[in-house]
């Protein structure tokens, strides 16, 4: 029989306040654009509200470490023509990194006693984390000069910071 697990109102209010506070702070320190902050409130509310502490902690650790790595090597990244991101995340990036986790939350709401959707949630956040770390660390520590990262789709040389380009440094960081 189908049943939907809805957390109690107090927990949902706490989740909404926490998501707004974290997104507001992130916007104030310029880690998120306005669109990124709005998307982060939505993603954070769903994950904090329905995922409880495991989801909230995983999401928060991803956001904090990824934001710190985005600022690391800022001058070097700014000099790269292929590096597209900058250190402020927008709605598209928030949804790209948090969208699968939100879908997992719907699964958790439908099957609250199953471990599988929780594992999928944590896996989705870990995957977003690995992708972000690989990009940020690989861009700073990756190949410089004649040695170029490889674009997996074409197997040709790419530029550091180019979407789809991989280096052993970025792969190891992931």
C-alpha positions as CSV (number, residue, x, y, z in Angstrom):
1,X,0.0,0.0,0.0
2,X,1.3,3.5,-0.9
3,X,1.9,5.8,2.0
4,X,3.8,9.1,2.1
5,X,6.1,9.9,5.0
6,X,5.7,13.5,6.0
7,X,7.9,14.9,8.8
8,X,6.3,16.8,11.6
9,X,5.7,20.6,11.2
10,X,8.3,21.6,13.7
11,X,11.0,19.7,11.9
12,X,9.9,21.2,8.5
13,X,10.0,24.7,10.0
14,X,13.5,24.1,11.3
15,X,14.6,22.8,7.9
16,X,13.2,25.9,6.2
17,X,14.8,28.3,8.6
18,X,18.1,26.4,8.4
19,X,18.1,26.3,4.6
20,X,17.3,30.0,4.4
21,X,20.0,30.9,6.9
22,X,22.7,28.8,5.2
23,X,21.8,30.0,1.7
24,X,21.6,33.6,3.0
25,X,25.0,33.4,4.6
26,X,26.4,31.7,1.5
27,X,25.0,34.5,-0.7
28,X,26.5,37.1,1.7
29,X,30.0,35.7,1.3
30,X,29.4,35.4,-2.4
31,X,29.5,31.6,-2.6
32,X,26.1,31.7,-4.2
33,X,24.4,34.0,-6.7
34,X,20.8,35.1,-6.1
35,X,19.5,32.3,-8.3
36,X,21.9,29.9,-6.6
37,X,20.7,30.9,-3.2
38,X,17.0,30.4,-4.1
39,X,17.8,27.0,-5.6
40,X,19.9,26.1,-2.5
41,X,16.9,27.0,-0.2
42,X,14.7,24.6,-2.2
43,X,17.2,21.8,-2.3
44,X,18.3,22.3,1.3
45,X,14.7,22.4,2.6
46,X,13.8,19.2,0.9
47,X,17.0,17.4,2.0
48,X,17.0,18.8,5.5
49,X,13.3,18.3,5.8
50,X,13.0,14.8,4.6
51,X,16.5,13.5,4.9
52,X,17.1,14.4,8.5
53,X,20.6,14.7,9.9
54,X,22.4,12.2,7.6
55,X,21.2,14.1,4.5
56,X,21.7,17.5,6.0
57,X,25.3,16.7,7.2
58,X,26.3,15.2,3.8
59,X,24.8,18.2,1.9
60,X,26.5,20.7,4.3
61,X,29.9,19.0,4.1
62,X,29.6,19.0,0.3
63,X,28.7,22.7,0.2
64,X,31.4,23.8,2.6
65,X,34.3,21.9,1.2
66,X,33.3,22.6,-2.4
67,X,32.9,26.4,-1.7
68,X,36.3,26.4,0.0
69,X,37.9,24.6,-3.0
70,X,36.2,27.0,-5.4
71,X,38.1,29.9,-3.8
72,X,41.4,28.0,-3.6
73,X,43.7,28.9,-6.5
74,X,41.3,31.7,-7.6
75,X,44.0,33.7,-9.4
76,X,45.3,30.7,-11.3
77,X,41.7,29.7,-12.3
78,X,40.9,33.3,-13.4
79,X,43.8,33.1,-15.9
80,X,42.4,30.0,-17.6
81,X,40.1,30.8,-20.6
82,X,38.4,27.4,-20.3
83,X,37.5,27.7,-16.6
84,X,33.9,28.6,-16.8
85,X,32.6,28.4,-13.2
86,X,34.0,31.2,-11.1
87,X,33.5,31.0,-7.3
88,X,29.7,31.9,-7.2
89,X,27.4,29.0,-7.9
90,X,24.1,29.7,-9.8
91,X,20.8,27.9,-9.8
92,X,21.9,25.6,-12.7
93,X,24.9,24.4,-10.8
94,X,22.9,23.9,-7.5
95,X,20.3,21.9,-9.4
96,X,22.9,19.9,-11.3
97,X,24.6,19.0,-8.0
98,X,21.5,18.6,-5.8
99,X,18.7,17.5,-8.2
100,X,19.4,13.8,-8.0
101,X,19.5,14.1,-4.2
102,X,16.1,15.8,-4.3
103,X,14.7,12.9,-6.4
104,X,16.2,10.5,-3.8
105,X,14.3,12.4,-1.1
106,X,11.0,11.7,-2.9
107,X,12.0,8.0,-2.9
108,X,12.7,8.2,0.8
109,X,9.3,9.8,1.5
110,X,7.7,6.9,-0.3
111,X,9.8,4.2,1.2
112,X,10.9,5.6,4.6
113,X,12.0,2.3,6.1
114,X,14.2,1.2,3.2
115,X,18.0,1.7,3.3
116,X,18.3,1.8,-0.5
117,X,17.0,5.3,-1.1
118,X,19.2,6.6,1.8
119,X,22.2,5.0,0.2
120,X,21.2,6.5,-3.2
121,X,20.9,10.0,-1.5
122,X,24.3,9.7,0.0
123,X,25.7,8.4,-3.2
124,X,24.2,11.3,-5.2
125,X,25.8,13.8,-2.8
126,X,29.1,11.9,-2.9
127,X,29.1,11.9,-6.7
128,X,28.5,15.7,-6.8
129,X,31.2,16.1,-4.3
130,X,33.7,14.0,-6.3
131,X,32.9,15.9,-9.5
132,X,33.4,19.3,-7.9
133,X,36.6,18.3,-6.1
134,X,38.0,16.8,-9.3
135,X,37.3,20.0,-11.2
136,X,38.6,22.4,-8.5
137,X,41.7,20.5,-7.5
138,X,42.5,19.3,-11.1
139,X,42.3,22.8,-12.4
140,X,44.8,24.1,-9.9
141,X,47.2,21.1,-9.7
142,X,46.5,19.5,-13.0
143,X,48.7,19.6,-16.1
144,X,50.3,22.9,-17.1
145,X,52.2,23.9,-20.2
146,X,52.6,21.3,-22.9
147,X,50.9,18.5,-20.9
148,X,47.1,18.9,-21.3
149,X,44.1,17.1,-19.7
150,X,42.2,14.7,-21.9
151,X,38.6,15.3,-23.0
152,X,37.0,11.9,-22.5
153,X,34.3,12.4,-25.2
154,X,37.0,12.9,-27.9
155,X,40.2,11.6,-26.3
156,X,41.9,14.7,-27.5
157,X,43.8,17.3,-25.5
158,X,41.7,19.8,-23.6
159,X,42.3,22.9,-21.5
160,X,42.6,22.9,-17.7
161,X,39.1,23.7,-16.3
162,X,37.3,22.7,-19.5
163,X,34.1,20.8,-18.9
164,X,34.7,17.1,-19.6
165,X,38.5,17.3,-19.5
166,X,40.2,15.0,-17.0
167,X,43.7,14.9,-15.5
168,X,45.2,12.3,-13.2
169,X,45.4,15.0,-10.5
170,X,41.7,15.8,-10.7
171,X,40.8,12.1,-10.9
172,X,42.9,11.3,-7.8
173,X,41.2,14.2,-6.0
174,X,37.8,12.8,-6.7
